[in-house]
Every structure is written in C-alpha cells, then in structure tokens.
Amino acid sequence: MEEKQNRRQFLFKSLGVAGTALIAGSSLSMIGCEEVEQKTPTGPPTNTNMINIDVTDPDFSELAAVGGIVPVTEGALRLMIFRKSETEAIALSRVCTHSQCDLSPQFGGTKIDDDTIECGCHASRFNLLSGAVERGPANADLVTYPATVNGDIISIDIS
C-alpha cells in the first residue's frame, strides 16, 4: 500500500512540474506580441484614405534616412513604413501573417539585412521591398500600401 502512495505522489509532482513548464513556455512565446506605445502620424491630412508623415517630426526621424523603419498606427491599421531610397518608401502591414505578432524592430521584429525582416515569435521572414514571405512558417505575404516621397513628407494611400 505504501508503494502506491509514493507513486501517486510522484505522478502529482511530475504533472505539477510539467504544467509549470508549459505555462512558462507559453509566456515566453508571447514576447514581441505585447502592446507598446504607438506612433500616430501628425502630417496634414489630405483625405481619409491618405496618411501623411513628416520625417522632420522626431517620432518619424528614422524615415529621413534610407533603410529607416518606423511603426505607425492609424485606427486599427498597424503599419511599418520603410524608406527604400531617397525618393521611395513603402508601407507594409506589420502584423505577421502566421502568428499576428508585431514585425517592426521597435516591437520585437529583427531587421536581418537591408531588405529582410524577421518575426520575433516564430522566425518567419518577409521582404521589406515587396512584403513577400521569404521563409515560413508564414505562408501569406504582407499587405502593402503605395507610398510616395515628396520632400520631407511621405504619403501612404490606405484605400
């Protein structure tokens, strides 16, 4: 009889340790998914389908240089703006198509090279110039929005 109680105690303790490890592992997988202060464009509105970003605004100054990436939130739309060249920019969804984690470097994504970003949750990679998946587990491209550069203003068409 004593042996069964020891075995039962062992099983209960083992299940407790396994459950604790499972909860700790789930918490770590959420890194990069938490909400952090969002930046909202302050440029003059032209119409409801356009976002204007002034790169002289300190919140968006990274976009003054080629290769800069800045997260932008417009209502429910979560974007990252990428400065492709002196005369070109692109706006992409910053929500990973696999796990819905935030891709921008400010929120857990990693810029791998000049035109690739990696998700901090499961390591999917996307091309910053086109939004195309370069490596899974994601299997859908990021939504992109046309952007134009006119002096210090980057305009994004979200229609």
N, C-alpha and C positions, 0 to 999 in steps of 0.2 A: 504494500500500500504506500509506503514511504517513497518508493521509486516513481510512482505515477504523479505524486505531488511535485517532486523535483522536476520531472519532465514538463508538467503543466506550467510551473513557474518559469522554466527555461523558455518555453514557447511564448508565454505572455511577454517576457522581457525581450525576446527576439522580435516579436511583432511591434513592440513599442519603439525599439531602435530603428527598425525598417521604416516605420511610419514617420518618425522624426526626420530621417534622411530624405524621404520622399518630399516632405513639406519644405525642407531646406533647399533641395534641388529645384523645386518649383519656384521658390522665391528668387533664386539666382537667375533663372531663365527669364525673369521679367525685367532684368537690367536693360536699360535702353528704351523701356516702354512707359516709364513714368512721365508725368506731365511736368514741364519746366516752363518758366515764363516765356510767353510767345511774343514775337515782334509783329507789329501791325504797321503796314505802310502808312506814311504820312504825306506822300506827294499829293498834288492837287487832283481831285477826281475829274475824269473827263466824261465817263458814263458808267453805268452799273456793271458793265462787262469788262472793264479795264481796271488794272491795278497799276499805279504809278509809284515807283520807288526812286527817291532822290539819294544817290550814292554819296552825297556830301553829308547826309544825316549820319551822326555817329553810330546809330543802330545798324546801318547798312553800309558802312565804310569799307567793309571787306570786298564789296562788289566793285569798288573803284579800280581794283587790280584784277588782271586776268587770272583765272583759277579760283577766285573767291566764291565761297558758297555761304548763303545766308538763309535760315529758315524764315518763312513768312506764313502767317495765319490770316486768312480772310474769311470771316464767318466760320463755317465748318470745313473750309478748304485748307488743307495743310500742304504747303509747297516748300520747295527749296529752289532758290534762284542760283544759277551757276553762270559765272562770267566766262564765256567761251573764248572771247578775243576782245580787242579794243572796241569793236563795232558789233559784237554779237553776244547775246545772252540766251539762256533757255530756262524755262520754269518747268519743274517736274513735280509730280506728287512725291511727297517724302514719306509715304506710307508703304512699307514693304508689302508686296502682293502675296507673300507667303504667310507672314505672321502678324501683319499690321503694326510692326514696330516702327519707330521713327528712324529714318535713314540719315538725317543730316548729322554732320560731325558734332554739332553742338548738343545733340541728344542721343549719342551712342553709336552712330554710324562711323565708319572709318574710310577716309579718302585713301585708296590704295595707290593710285598714281594720278596723273593729270586728268584722266577721264573715266575713272572707275571708283565706285563707292561700294562698300561692303556693309551689310546689315549686321548690327551688333548682337542680334538674337540668334540667328542660325546660319550666318555667313553667306547668304545669297549675295551675289554681286550684280550691279547694274551699271550700264554705260551712261555716263553723265551727259554725253552729247546727243543721245537718242532715247534714253530710258530703257533700252533693250536689256533683257536678262543675259548676263554673261556666265553665271554659274548658279545652280539651284541650291536649295530646294525650291525657290520661287520658279514658277513656270509662266507667269504673265508679266509683260513689260509694264513699266511705269507709265502713267498717263502724262503726256507732255502738253504744254501750252506755249503758243508762239510768243516771243518777246522781242522787242526792238529797243535799240540803244540810241538815244538822241541826246548827246552831250552828257550831262550828269543824271539824266532821267532814264530809267529802264521801265518800259511799259509792257505789261503782260495782258494778253487777251484771254480771259477766262470764260468766254461764251461757248 
